[in-house]
Amino acid sequence: MNLKEFAARIGLSPTTVSRALSGYPEVRNETRERVLKAADQFGYRPNMSAHSLATGRAGAVGLVFQGGAKFGPHTSEFMGGLSARLQADGMDILVSTVDSLEAEIATYRRLAASKRVDAMIVHTPARKDRRIGLLRELGMPFVVHGRSDDREPYAYLDIDNFGAIEAATRHLLDLGHRRIALINGDTANTFARDRENGFLRALEARGIAPLAHLLGHGEFTDETGFRLMQGFLAAEEKPTAVLAGSMMSALGAMRAIRIAGLTLGDDISLIAHDDVFPYLSPENLVPTVSTTRSPIRDAGDRIGGLVSRLLRGEPADTLQEVWPVELVIRRSTGPAPRP
């Protein structure tokens, strides 16, 4: 059915129905919910070309990724949650892949000029992130997955990276560990900077100096985790525990530990940051792996909701969330081995 027929069936004007489906803030919540429920019941979907002409909206959200060949499980899980939420709100996703930051900046400018998207999602923000200032300059609504040091208000969803790693480090210290390694991302990115600061704060609180050779940085892949862990184990002052920045890097670290003839949970302890993958459960590994738990699919879903609220006119500074991270202890952690 077309818009006029659908509106007649539910006893509202076509204009009211169109505005309700487009998220206009002047439409009452009860009316919007009534229209959305009826649209789902009758299987009504607006003609997007006509809808765009009538509302001035594209009905799409944009994401730009650098290095498309590096798409991994984190990206797919995030996109799964995001797409499901946006689809429920009648919106599509436009994804672009580029090779550099300059190409990403150019893509933002092109999308803003073409009006092909109504908002952008910025991911993996740097501490000083040019993209945020640019999107503000272009007048393009945006939500950030993470945070930067930008002082101007913007919408974001982040997790407590500092608190998560600080709590994990404290737990290892309580077990008697003093030589703790950290497999982290690039500290030019805010999340990695916050994790490293949480790690250092926990050590400082116990009067323990960090060992520079036990701080590793790189992409969160099996290969990087393996390579860094091999380097840690080759050092004269070997770690008795390791914090891995993701389950992917944790798998590589576990492989290096096994090859070295060590027993995880006895000779060396491990805690991984776990993004909750349906096909890789820390409870099914041997031994089961302790984690700082953070469901990235849920984050995608929530960011989709923040985008919809932003487009309905809610102020950006009211759309700022930091999720706590749960520490789940399993068998990969144990008391520090005796000297």
C-alpha positions as CSV (number, residue, x, y, z in Angstrom):
1,M,0.0,0.0,0.0
2,N,1.1,3.6,-0.5
3,L,1.4,6.3,2.1
4,K,-2.2,7.6,1.5
5,E,-3.7,4.2,1.8
6,F,-1.8,3.3,4.9
7,A,-2.7,6.7,6.6
8,A,-6.4,6.2,5.8
9,R,-6.3,2.7,7.3
10,I,-5.0,3.9,10.6
11,G,-7.1,7.1,10.7
12,L,-4.3,9.7,10.4
13,S,-3.2,12.2,7.8
14,P,-0.4,11.3,5.4
15,T,1.6,14.2,6.7
16,T,1.4,12.9,10.3
17,V,2.3,9.4,9.3
18,S,5.3,10.6,7.3
19,R,6.6,12.8,10.1
20,A,6.1,10.0,12.7
21,L,8.1,7.6,10.5
22,S,10.8,10.2,10.0
23,G,11.3,10.9,13.7
24,Y,10.2,14.5,13.7
25,P,10.3,15.7,17.4
26,E,6.9,17.5,17.2
27,V,5.1,14.2,16.8
28,R,3.8,12.9,20.1
29,N,5.4,9.7,21.3
30,E,2.0,7.9,21.5
31,T,1.3,8.8,17.9
32,R,4.8,7.7,16.8
33,E,4.4,4.4,18.6
34,R,1.0,3.8,17.1
35,V,2.3,4.4,13.6
36,L,5.3,2.2,14.0
37,K,3.2,-0.6,15.4
38,A,0.7,-0.3,12.6
39,A,3.5,-0.2,10.0
40,D,4.9,-3.4,11.4
41,Q,1.4,-5.0,11.6
42,F,0.5,-4.2,7.9
43,G,4.0,-4.6,6.5
44,Y,4.1,-1.0,5.4
45,R,7.4,0.4,4.1
46,P,7.6,3.9,2.7
47,N,8.9,4.5,-0.8
48,M,12.3,5.9,0.0
49,S,12.7,8.1,-3.1
50,A,9.3,9.8,-2.4
51,H,10.1,9.8,1.3
52,S,13.4,11.5,0.7
53,L,11.8,14.2,-1.5
54,A,9.1,14.8,1.1
55,T,11.3,14.9,4.2
56,G,14.6,16.1,2.9
57,R,16.2,13.0,4.5
58,A,18.1,10.2,2.9
59,G,17.0,7.5,5.3
60,A,20.6,6.2,5.7
61,V,23.5,6.4,8.2
62,G,27.1,6.4,7.0
63,L,30.3,4.7,8.2
64,V,33.8,5.0,6.8
65,F,36.4,2.4,7.5
66,Q,40.1,2.7,6.9
67,G,41.7,-0.5,5.6
68,G,38.7,-2.6,4.6
69,A,40.9,-5.7,4.4
70,K,41.3,-5.6,8.1
71,F,37.6,-6.1,8.9
72,G,37.4,-8.7,11.7
73,P,35.0,-10.1,14.2
74,H,34.7,-6.9,16.2
75,T,33.5,-5.0,13.1
76,S,31.0,-7.7,12.1
77,E,29.5,-8.0,15.5
78,F,29.2,-4.2,15.8
79,M,27.6,-4.0,12.4
80,G,25.2,-6.8,13.3
81,G,23.8,-4.9,16.2
82,L,23.8,-1.6,14.4
83,S,22.0,-2.8,11.3
84,A,19.3,-4.6,13.2
85,R,18.5,-1.5,15.2
86,L,18.5,0.9,12.2
87,Q,16.4,-1.5,10.2
88,A,13.8,-1.4,12.9
89,D,13.9,2.4,12.6
90,G,13.5,2.2,8.8
91,M,17.1,3.3,8.1
92,D,19.9,1.8,5.9
93,I,23.6,1.8,6.3
94,L,26.0,3.2,3.7
95,V,29.6,1.8,4.2
96,S,32.7,3.2,2.5
97,T,36.2,1.8,2.8
98,V,39.3,4.0,2.3
99,D,43.1,3.6,2.6
100,S,44.0,6.7,4.6
101,L,42.8,9.4,7.0
102,E,42.9,11.9,4.2
103,A,40.7,9.7,2.0
104,E,38.3,9.3,5.0
105,I,38.1,13.1,5.4
106,A,37.4,13.5,1.7
107,T,34.6,10.8,1.9
108,Y,32.9,12.8,4.8
109,R,32.9,15.9,2.7
110,R,31.5,14.1,-0.3
111,L,28.7,12.4,1.7
112,A,27.8,15.7,3.3
113,A,27.6,17.5,-0.1
114,S,25.6,14.7,-1.8
115,K,23.2,14.4,1.2
116,R,23.2,10.6,0.8
117,V,23.2,10.1,4.6
118,D,21.5,11.8,7.5
119,A,24.2,11.1,10.0
120,M,27.6,9.5,10.5
121,I,29.0,7.1,13.0
122,V,32.6,7.7,13.9
123,H,34.5,4.7,15.3
124,T,37.9,4.2,17.0
125,P,38.4,7.9,17.8
126,A,41.9,9.3,18.3
127,R,42.7,11.5,21.2
128,K,42.9,14.4,18.8
129,D,40.4,13.4,16.1
130,R,40.1,15.6,13.0
131,R,36.9,13.8,12.0
132,I,34.9,15.2,14.9
133,G,35.7,18.8,14.1
134,L,35.1,18.3,10.4
135,L,31.6,16.8,10.9
136,R,30.7,19.6,13.2
137,E,31.9,22.1,10.6
138,L,29.9,20.4,7.9
139,G,26.8,20.4,10.0
140,M,26.5,16.6,9.8
141,P,24.9,14.9,12.8
142,F,27.2,12.2,14.2
143,V,27.6,9.7,17.0
144,V,31.0,8.5,18.2
145,H,31.7,4.9,19.2
146,G,34.3,5.8,21.9
147,R,35.5,9.3,23.0
148,S,38.2,11.8,22.0
149,D,39.7,14.7,24.0
150,D,37.5,17.1,22.1
151,R,35.9,19.5,24.6
152,E,32.9,20.5,22.5
153,P,29.8,18.4,23.3
154,Y,29.0,15.5,21.0
155,A,27.0,12.2,21.2
156,Y,28.9,9.1,22.1
157,L,28.8,5.6,23.5
158,D,31.9,4.3,25.2
159,I,32.9,1.7,27.8
160,D,34.9,2.4,30.9
161,N,38.3,1.2,29.4
162,F,40.2,2.8,32.3
163,G,38.2,1.1,35.0
164,A,38.1,-2.2,33.2
165,I,41.8,-2.6,33.0
166,E,42.5,-1.1,36.4
167,A,40.1,-3.6,38.0
168,A,41.7,-6.5,36.0
169,T,45.2,-5.4,37.1
170,R,44.2,-5.1,40.7
171,H,42.8,-8.6,40.6
172,L,46.2,-9.9,39.4
173,L,48.0,-7.9,42.0
174,D,45.8,-9.4,44.7
175,L,46.9,-12.8,43.5
176,G,50.5,-11.8,44.1
177,H,51.5,-11.0,40.5
178,R,54.1,-8.3,40.2
179,R,55.4,-8.8,36.6
180,I,52.3,-8.2,34.5
181,A,52.4,-7.7,30.7
182,L,49.9,-5.7,28.7
183,I,48.9,-6.3,25.1
184,N,47.3,-3.0,24.1
185,G,46.3,-1.1,21.0
186,D,47.8,2.1,19.6
187,T,47.8,4.7,22.4
188,A,47.1,7.4,19.8
189,N,43.5,6.0,20.2
190,T,41.6,7.1,23.3
191,F,40.5,3.6,24.3
192,A,44.1,2.3,24.3
193,R,45.4,5.4,26.2
194,D,42.7,4.9,28.8
195,R,43.5,1.2,29.2
196,E,47.2,1.9,29.7
197,N,46.5,4.6,32.2
198,G,44.2,2.2,34.2
199,F,47.0,-0.4,34.1
200,L,49.6,2.1,35.3
201,R,47.3,3.5,38.0
202,A,46.8,0.1,39.5
203,L,50.5,-0.6,39.6
204,E,51.3,2.8,41.0
205,A,48.7,2.4,43.8
206,R,50.7,-0.7,45.0
207,G,54.1,1.0,44.6
208,I,55.1,-1.2,41.7
209,A,57.1,0.3,38.7
210,P,55.9,-0.9,35.3
211,L,58.4,-2.8,33.2
212,A,58.7,-1.2,29.8
213,H,59.5,-4.4,28.0
214,L,56.2,-5.9,29.1
215,L,54.1,-3.2,27.4
216,G,53.1,-4.2,23.9
217,H,51.1,-2.5,21.2
218,G,49.6,-3.6,17.9
219,E,46.4,-4.7,16.2
220,F,44.1,-7.0,18.0
221,T,44.8,-10.2,16.1
222,D,46.0,-13.7,16.9
223,E,49.3,-13.1,15.2
224,T,50.0,-9.9,17.1
225,G,49.1,-11.6,20.4
226,F,51.4,-14.5,19.6
227,R,54.3,-12.3,18.5
228,L,54.1,-10.0,21.6
229,M,53.7,-12.9,24.0
230,Q,56.7,-14.7,22.6
231,G,58.7,-11.5,23.1
232,F,57.6,-11.2,26.7
233,L,58.5,-14.9,27.4
234,A,62.0,-14.4,25.9
235,A,62.8,-11.6,28.3
236,E,65.0,-12.1,31.3
237,E,62.2,-10.8,33.6
238,K,59.3,-12.8,32.3
239,P,55.8,-12.0,33.2
240,T,53.7,-14.1,35.5
241,A,50.5,-12.6,34.1
242,V,49.3,-10.9,31.0
243,L,46.3,-8.7,30.1
244,A,45.2,-9.1,26.4
245,G,43.3,-6.3,24.7
246,S,40.9,-8.7,22.9
247,M,40.0,-12.3,22.6
248,M,41.8,-12.4,19.3
249,S,45.1,-11.3,20.8
250,A,44.4,-13.6,23.8
251,L,44.2,-16.6,21.5
252,G,47.7,-15.8,20.1
253,A,49.1,-15.3,23.6
254,M,47.7,-18.6,24.7
255,R,49.3,-20.3,21.7
256,A,52.7,-18.8,22.6
257,I,52.2,-19.9,26.2
258,R,51.5,-23.5,25.2
259,I,54.5,-23.6,22.8
260,A,56.7,-22.4,25.7
261,G,55.6,-25.4,27.7
262,L,53.8,-23.4,30.3
263,T,50.4,-24.1,31.8
264,L,47.9,-21.3,31.7
265,G,46.4,-20.5,35.1
266,D,49.3,-22.1,36.9
267,D,52.6,-20.9,35.4
268,I,51.1,-17.8,34.0
269,S,47.7,-16.0,34.3
270,L,45.7,-14.3,31.6
271,I,42.8,-11.9,31.5
272,A,41.3,-10.9,28.1
273,H,39.1,-8.1,27.1
274,D,36.1,-10.0,25.7
275,D,33.7,-8.5,23.1
276,V,31.3,-11.4,23.5
277,F,31.5,-13.3,20.2
278,P,28.8,-16.0,19.7
279,Y,31.3,-18.3,18.0
280,L,34.1,-17.8,20.6
281,S,33.1,-18.2,24.2
282,P,35.7,-17.9,26.9
283,E,33.8,-20.5,28.8
284,N,34.5,-23.1,26.2
285,L,38.2,-22.6,26.0
286,V,40.7,-24.8,27.9
287,P,41.2,-23.5,30.5
288,T,38.2,-21.2,30.7
289,V,39.4,-17.6,30.2
290,S,38.9,-14.7,32.7
291,T,37.6,-11.6,30.9
292,T,36.5,-8.0,31.2
293,R,33.2,-8.5,29.5
294,S,31.9,-6.0,26.9
295,P,29.2,-7.0,24.3
296,I,30.0,-5.1,21.1
297,R,26.8,-6.2,19.4
298,D,24.9,-4.5,22.1
299,A,27.0,-1.4,21.6
300,G,26.0,-1.4,17.9
301,D,22.4,-1.7,18.8
302,R,22.6,1.2,21.3
303,I,24.5,3.5,18.9
304,G,21.7,2.9,16.3
305,G,19.3,4.1,18.9
306,L,21.4,7.2,19.7
307,V,21.5,8.1,16.0
308,S,17.7,7.9,15.8
309,R,17.3,10.1,18.9
310,L,19.8,12.6,17.6
311,L,17.9,12.9,14.3
312,R,14.7,13.4,16.3
313,G,16.2,16.5,17.7
314,E,17.6,15.4,21.1
315,P,20.7,17.5,22.1
316,A,24.0,15.8,21.6
317,D,25.1,16.5,25.2
318,T,22.2,14.4,26.5
319,L,23.3,11.4,24.3
320,Q,26.5,10.5,26.1
321,E,26.9,7.1,27.7
322,V,29.8,5.3,29.4
323,W,29.1,1.6,30.1
324,P,30.7,-0.2,33.0
325,V,32.6,-3.3,32.2
326,E,32.2,-6.6,34.2
327,L,35.2,-8.5,35.4
328,V,34.5,-12.3,35.1
329,I,37.0,-14.6,36.8
330,R,37.6,-18.1,35.4
331,R,40.4,-20.7,35.4
332,S,43.0,-18.8,33.4
333,T,43.9,-16.7,36.4
334,G,45.6,-18.1,39.6
335,P,48.1,-17.1,42.3
336,A,51.5,-16.0,41.1
337,P,53.9,-18.9,41.0
338,R,56.6,-19.0,43.7
339,P,60.0,-17.9,42.7
